[in-house]
Amino acid sequence: MGGSTQRQVLPIPYQGSDFPATYDAKDPETAFPPIEPLLPPEGAPNVLIVLIDDCGFGASSSFGGPIATPTFDRLAEQGLKYTRFHNTSLCSPSRAALLSGRNHHTVGMGGITEIATSAPGYSSVRPNDCAPLAETLKLNGYSTAQFGKCHEVPVWQTSPMGPFDSWPSGGGGFEYFYGFIGGETNQYAPALYHNTTPVEPDRTPEEGYHLTEDITDRAIGWVRQQKALMPTKPFFTYFAPGATHAPHHVPTEWSDKYRGQFDDGWDVLREETFARQKQLGVLPESAELTARHDQIPAWDEMPEEMKPVLARQMEVYAGFLEHTDHHVGRLIDALEELGVLDDTLVYVIIGDNGASAEGDVNGCFNELINLNGAAEMQTAEFMASRIDDFGTPAAYNHYAVGWAHAMNTPYQWTKQVASHWGGTRTGTIVRWPNGIQAAGETRHQFHHVIDVAPTVLEAAGIPEPTFVHGVQQHPYEGVSMGYTFDDGQAADRRRTQYFEMFVNRGIYHQGWTAVTRHSIPWDQGKPLPPIDDDMWELYGPDDWTQAHNVAAENPAQLAHLQQKFLLEASKYKVFPLDDRRIERFNSDLAGRPTLIHGNSQVLFGGMGRLTENVVLNVKNKSHAVTADLTVPDDGNANGVIIAQGGAFGGWSIYLHDGRPTYCYNLFGMQHSYIRAEQPVPAGDHQVRLEFTYDGGGLGKGASADLYLDGVQIATGRIDATVPLAFSGDETMDVGSDTATPVSEDYDSRSSIFTGRIHRVQIDLGDDANDNDHLISPEERMRIITTRQ
């Protein structure tokens, strides 16, 4: 299809032509135009977007940070560095904005998917009048593929049954997907999908597995095949590793490269980074290093016994980022070997938000403990005893707030704080030698992730579509960055941009910024102030780092920008402002759909990869789990009947040496085992767990009883339980325990049940009470028919 093809309506309508009717194909008058494959306009480049996770402006060596990123440095030397490029301050919103060309509230992603509400700006449901960039490119003849993280699927659609409208290879526009669905995953044992099919890693951590290497291998294989089979067709590849989001997982040889480099602490590190940033020219000479807020402790205030642990946290993070850079380099080298690199528009966005302060003031060995509000369990003594495990498969670690602040040098605050540049400013590199004459230069124009999509379309010569799949499209809200490619002095075309996350608000307008911070991520226990009591700050056009609040001297300008925020927020579905956090995790309060209703759920053998959002919630309540199974004639049955969670929190019912066993795993720190004395004999049986919660609040203890065919066979106590979430990525599985094992009695391979599981029923509340500790076929039928 030539350049005259109509591309505003997608799919491109069939454009047939009149032809003479003939009876015999051999008739000389028989003639038809040749079939032309769908291709973009001539000269459309390949596109590679690399999006690093949870990485601050001051982390990479490309932007003055302490962490060696030679691949990013090389790309910057051959391309452009953007010093005023911005995200939304949080994961799902930045990704949704990037891939749609619209603001995050416009596409329903005002927060992460797990806290979606029924409000249009916060629903996590992308409206169908906002077709993603990948879909537009695919319908214009691009090959499209995504590798790594996808955190834009509504939580009630994350089960193996979909629907897959929001999955990358479903309605997301990507023909191929290999990665994980959710906010984070274990880098050594990820919850992987190939398109929409769950798959397991091809080797263990002991055999050298790491997710970043895996997705890089897959991406290299895909682009090689694409160019081998479709050399005239450009590709759009979105490479979004889970790195450098927690857990900070990296082989020890990478973290050991940084031994001793952070012993002076985060305050010294900020000063050193700031000096390098000025030397590199990513900050002007007039820029000032912002002050550290009182909520962030000074390095000198930290207990001496904690400092070796804290230093090790940063060493691991540094190794993690350099390791990620290395694998991005492998992908870049593969494109160069194919001879297509110079005709590939490469975006490297070094952070979907600012560095994460979600690891709390002291950091953590298992971030799930912090996410469940039990950080006090991880004492200095405990973490010191595990210092050599940080970064390894034995840990699920995150670094301290002070390191996150240092990684956002020279700016204030961190991820989630959309009011200040520490939460939203991202070092970004663009390389495209065939389309950009300039190289090794720096660009200071103000831009945002919503500007990437229109830039790609302009580079490809593709118009923004007006209709996609019959739906009239909402216009892009981004502006192309193409005008900056060869003109470093060009006037900004993005003159206004709002920011909002967890009611942390900001507005940029013609150089000025007005901002107000409402909350911080590591201090969730205190009541939040009324929204109208938030104090607004004002920063002038010459204040590059937001170092001097001039609100008192410029009340009229502040009022003008506050009004501007209200107008922009109304336009882009930001209202109603919503500062609820824990409440929004409750679907009933938030108003989003749930898959499971009532107090009973029946699962069947072989079902697996079921996230916590698609199964009954058994936390903080009494419940029963009843399994109907068959033990082989030889009486030899082992393996997992049902498990939820993994090595860092969860529970499992299984046969060990044939004996029914229940394991409750409290954050990987305490395993409670309840075991029967005798193995289950051959034949059909029912194994039942009755879990009686103590009550009196969240995370309390419980008693647990095991029954075989209605007869009690074991009982025991569990002193404390997981209150909020077993895991961010581990799942419920019937007949195995995928990823990391809940119990120390088995590994993932030996967890596969060697008998046959017919069904497992989970009951809550009154439905969990059964006087004979059995579920009869008649009772099961009653339950099924009343839940239809």
Stockholm file with secondary structure:
# STOCKHOLM 1.0

chainA/1-788         MGGSTQRQVLPIPYQGSDFPATYDAKDPETAFPPIEPLLPPEGAPNVLIVLIDDCGFGASSSFGGPIATPTFDRLAEQGLKYTRFHNTSLCSPSRAALLSGRNHHTVGMGGITEIATSAPGYSSVRPNDCAPLAETLKLNGYSTAQFGKCHEVPVWQTSPMGPFDSWPSGGGGFEYFYGFIGGETNQYAPALYHNTTPVEPDRTPEEGYHLTEDITDRAIGWVRQQKALMPTKPFFTYFAPGATHAPHHVPTEWSDKYRGQFDDGWDVLREETFARQKQLGVLPESAELTARHDQIPAWDEMPEEMKPVLARQMEVYAGFLEHTDHHVGRLIDALEELGVLDDTLVYVIIGDNGASAEGDVNGCFNELINLNGAAEMQTAEFMASRIDDFGTPAAYNHYAVGWAHAMNTPYQWTKQVASHWGGTRTGTIVRWPNGIQAAGETRHQFHHVIDVAPTVLEAAGIPEPTFVHGVQQHPYEGVSMGYTFDDGQAADRRRTQYFEMFVNRGIYHQGWTAVTRHSIPWDQGKPLPPIDDDMWELYGPDDWTQAHNVAAENPAQLAHLQQKFLLEASKYKVFPLDDRRIERFNSDLAGRPTLIHGNSQVLFGGMGRLTENVVLNVKNKSHAVTADLTVPDDGNANGVIIAQGGAFGGWSIYLHDGRPTYCYNLFGMQHSYIRAEQPVPAGDHQVRLEFTYDGGGLGKGASADLYLDGVQIATGRIDATVPLAFSGDETMDVGSDTATPVSEDYDSRSSIFTGRIHRVQIDLGDDANDNDHLISPEERMRIITTRQ
#=GR chainA/1-788 SS CCTTCCCSEESCCCCCCCCCCCSCTTSTTCCCCCCCCCCCSTTCCEEEEEECSSCCTTTBGGGTCSBCCHHHHHHHHTSEEEEEEECCSSHHHHHHHHHHSSCTTTTTCSSCGGGCCSSGGGSSCCCTTSCCHHHHHHHTTCEEEEEEEECCSCGGGCSTTCCCTTSTTTTSSCSEEEEEESSCCCSSSCCEEETTEEECCSSCGGGTCCHHHHHHHHHHHHHHHHHHHCTTSCEEEEEECSTTSSSCCCCHHHHGGGTTTTTTCHHHHHHHHHHHHHHHTSSCTTCCCCCCCTTSCCGGGSCGGGHHHHHHHHHHHHHHHHHHHHHHHHHHHHHHHTTCGGGEEEEEESCSSSCCCTTCTTCBSBHHHHHTTCGGGSCHHHHHHTGGGTTSTTCBCBCCHHHHHHHTTTSSCCTTCTTSHHHHEEEEEEECTTTCCCCSEEECCCEEGGGHHHHHHHHHTCCCCSEETTEECCCCCCCCSGGGTTCTTCCCSCCEEEEEETTEEEEEETTEEEEECCCCTTCCSSCCCCGGGCCCEEECTTCTTCCCCCTTTCHHHHHHHHHHHHHHHHHTTCCSCCCCSTGGGSHHHHTCCCSCCSSEEEEETTCCCBCGGGSCCCTTSCEEEEEEEEECTTCCCCEEEEEEEETTEEEEEEEETTEEEEEEEETTTEEEEEECSSCCCSEEEEEEEEEEECCSSTTCCEEEEEEETTEEEEEEEESCCCCSCSCSSCCEEESSCCSSCSSTTCCTTTTSCSSEEEEEEEEEGGGGCCTTSCCCHHHHHHHHHHTC
#=GC SS_cons         CCTTCCCSEESCCCCCCCCCCCSCTTSTTCCCCCCCCCCCSTTCCEEEEEECSSCCTTTBGGGTCSBCCHHHHHHHHTSEEEEEEECCSSHHHHHHHHHHSSCTTTTTCSSCGGGCCSSGGGSSCCCTTSCCHHHHHHHTTCEEEEEEEECCSCGGGCSTTCCCTTSTTTTSSCSEEEEEESSCCCSSSCCEEETTEEECCSSCGGGTCCHHHHHHHHHHHHHHHHHHHCTTSCEEEEEECSTTSSSCCCCHHHHGGGTTTTTTCHHHHHHHHHHHHHHHTSSCTTCCCCCCCTTSCCGGGSCGGGHHHHHHHHHHHHHHHHHHHHHHHHHHHHHHHTTCGGGEEEEEESCSSSCCCTTCTTCBSBHHHHHTTCGGGSCHHHHHHTGGGTTSTTCBCBCCHHHHHHHTTTSSCCTTCTTSHHHHEEEEEEECTTTCCCCSEEECCCEEGGGHHHHHHHHHTCCCCSEETTEECCCCCCCCSGGGTTCTTCCCSCCEEEEEETTEEEEEETTEEEEECCCCTTCCSSCCCCGGGCCCEEECTTCTTCCCCCTTTCHHHHHHHHHHHHHHHHHTTCCSCCCCSTGGGSHHHHTCCCSCCSSEEEEETTCCCBCGGGSCCCTTSCEEEEEEEEECTTCCCCEEEEEEEETTEEEEEEEETTEEEEEEEETTTEEEEEECSSCCCSEEEEEEEEEEECCSSTTCCEEEEEEETTEEEEEEEESCCCCSCSCSSCCEEESSCCSSCSSTTCCTTTTSCSSEEEEEEEEEGGGGCCTTSCCCHHHHHHHHHHTC
//
